[in-house]
Amino acid sequence: MARILVVEDENYQAMEMSWMIQDAGYSVVGPEASVEATRQVLAQQRVDLALLDVMLGDETVFPISRLLDSLCTPFIFVTVCSPAALPAEFQARPLLAKPYRPADLVSSIQAILKNP
């Protein structure tokens, strides 16, 4: 079962996303709400994919996306930001715009993990 890390600082959205992931048959890691908490999780656990909110309180998730790149772990930005608002190095990365439909979240995950 694929392990999906949820990085989202809004508690309700984090829990809703986690339920959608579980309902689709995946295992949820987190949710985590800060860069430091996410670093600690990634130091201890392997994940197959990460779902990243761009803004985590007053910090951005970009240190985590760089860390995930170094670990060769795919990720999807789940955000209200447009791709143009992302640093150039991440503008071509998968992005799911909030608000999204549950089916869109699941199909985005499946496209990355190549699951039917």
C-alpha positions as CSV (number, residue, x, y, z in Angstrom):
1,M,0.0,0.0,0.0
2,A,1.4,3.4,-1.0
3,R,2.3,5.8,1.8
4,I,1.2,9.4,1.1
5,L,2.4,12.3,3.2
6,V,0.0,15.1,3.8
7,V,1.5,18.5,4.5
8,E,-1.3,21.0,5.3
9,D,-1.6,23.5,8.1
10,E,-5.4,23.9,8.0
11,N,-6.7,21.1,10.3
12,Y,-10.0,20.6,8.6
13,Q,-8.5,20.4,5.1
14,A,-5.8,18.1,6.4
15,M,-8.3,15.7,7.9
16,E,-10.6,15.8,4.9
17,M,-7.6,15.1,2.5
18,S,-6.5,12.2,4.8
19,W,-10.0,10.6,4.7
20,M,-10.1,10.9,0.9
21,I,-6.7,9.2,0.7
22,Q,-7.7,6.4,3.0
23,D,-11.0,5.9,1.2
24,A,-9.0,5.5,-2.0
25,G,-6.9,2.7,-0.4
26,Y,-3.7,4.5,0.5
27,S,-1.9,4.8,3.8
28,V,-1.7,8.4,5.2
29,V,1.5,9.7,6.8
30,G,0.8,12.8,8.9
31,P,-0.8,15.2,8.4
32,E,2.0,17.6,9.2
33,A,1.6,21.4,9.5
34,S,5.1,22.8,9.5
35,V,8.4,22.5,7.7
36,E,10.2,21.2,10.8
37,A,7.6,18.6,11.7
38,T,7.7,17.3,8.1
39,R,11.5,17.2,8.1
40,Q,11.3,15.0,11.2
41,V,8.8,12.6,9.6
42,L,10.9,12.3,6.5
43,A,14.0,11.6,8.5
44,Q,12.2,8.6,10.1
45,Q,9.8,7.3,7.4
46,R,9.8,6.6,3.7
47,V,6.8,7.9,1.7
48,D,5.8,7.2,-1.9
49,L,4.2,10.6,-2.6
50,A,3.6,13.9,-0.8
51,L,0.7,16.3,-1.0
52,L,2.0,19.8,-0.2
53,D,0.1,22.9,0.7
54,V,2.4,25.8,-0.4
55,M,1.7,28.1,2.6
56,L,2.2,26.6,6.0
57,G,1.3,29.5,8.4
58,D,4.1,32.1,7.8
59,E,6.4,29.7,6.0
60,T,6.5,28.1,2.6
61,V,6.8,24.4,1.9
62,F,9.6,24.8,-0.6
63,P,12.4,23.5,1.7
64,I,10.3,20.3,1.9
65,S,9.8,20.1,-1.9
66,R,13.6,20.4,-2.3
67,L,14.2,17.7,0.3
68,L,11.7,15.4,-1.5
69,D,13.5,16.1,-4.7
70,S,16.8,15.0,-3.1
71,L,15.0,11.8,-1.9
72,C,13.5,11.2,-5.4
73,T,10.1,11.3,-3.9
74,P,7.3,12.7,-6.1
75,F,5.0,15.4,-4.8
76,I,1.9,17.4,-5.8
77,F,1.3,21.0,-4.7
78,V,-2.3,21.3,-3.4
79,T,-2.8,25.0,-3.2
80,V,-4.7,28.2,-4.0
81,C,-1.5,29.5,-5.7
82,S,-1.2,29.5,-9.4
83,P,1.8,27.7,-11.0
84,A,3.2,31.2,-11.9
85,A,3.4,32.0,-8.2
86,L,5.8,29.1,-7.5
87,P,9.6,29.4,-7.8
88,A,10.7,28.7,-11.4
89,E,12.2,25.3,-10.3
90,F,8.7,24.1,-9.4
91,Q,6.4,25.7,-12.0
92,A,6.2,22.5,-14.1
93,R,5.4,20.3,-11.1
94,P,1.9,18.8,-10.6
95,L,-0.5,21.2,-9.0
96,L,-4.0,20.6,-7.8
97,A,-5.9,23.9,-7.3
98,K,-8.0,24.4,-4.1
99,P,-10.9,23.9,-3.9
100,Y,-10.8,20.5,-5.6
101,R,-13.1,17.6,-6.1
102,P,-12.2,14.4,-4.2
103,A,-12.1,12.5,-7.6
104,D,-9.5,15.1,-8.8
105,L,-7.3,14.4,-5.8
106,V,-7.5,10.7,-6.2
107,S,-6.8,10.8,-10.0
108,S,-3.8,13.1,-9.4
109,I,-2.4,10.6,-6.9
110,Q,-3.1,7.7,-9.3
111,A,-1.4,9.5,-12.2
112,I,1.8,9.9,-10.2
113,L,1.8,6.4,-8.6
114,K,0.6,4.7,-11.8
115,N,-2.2,2.8,-10.1
116,P,-5.4,1.8,-11.8
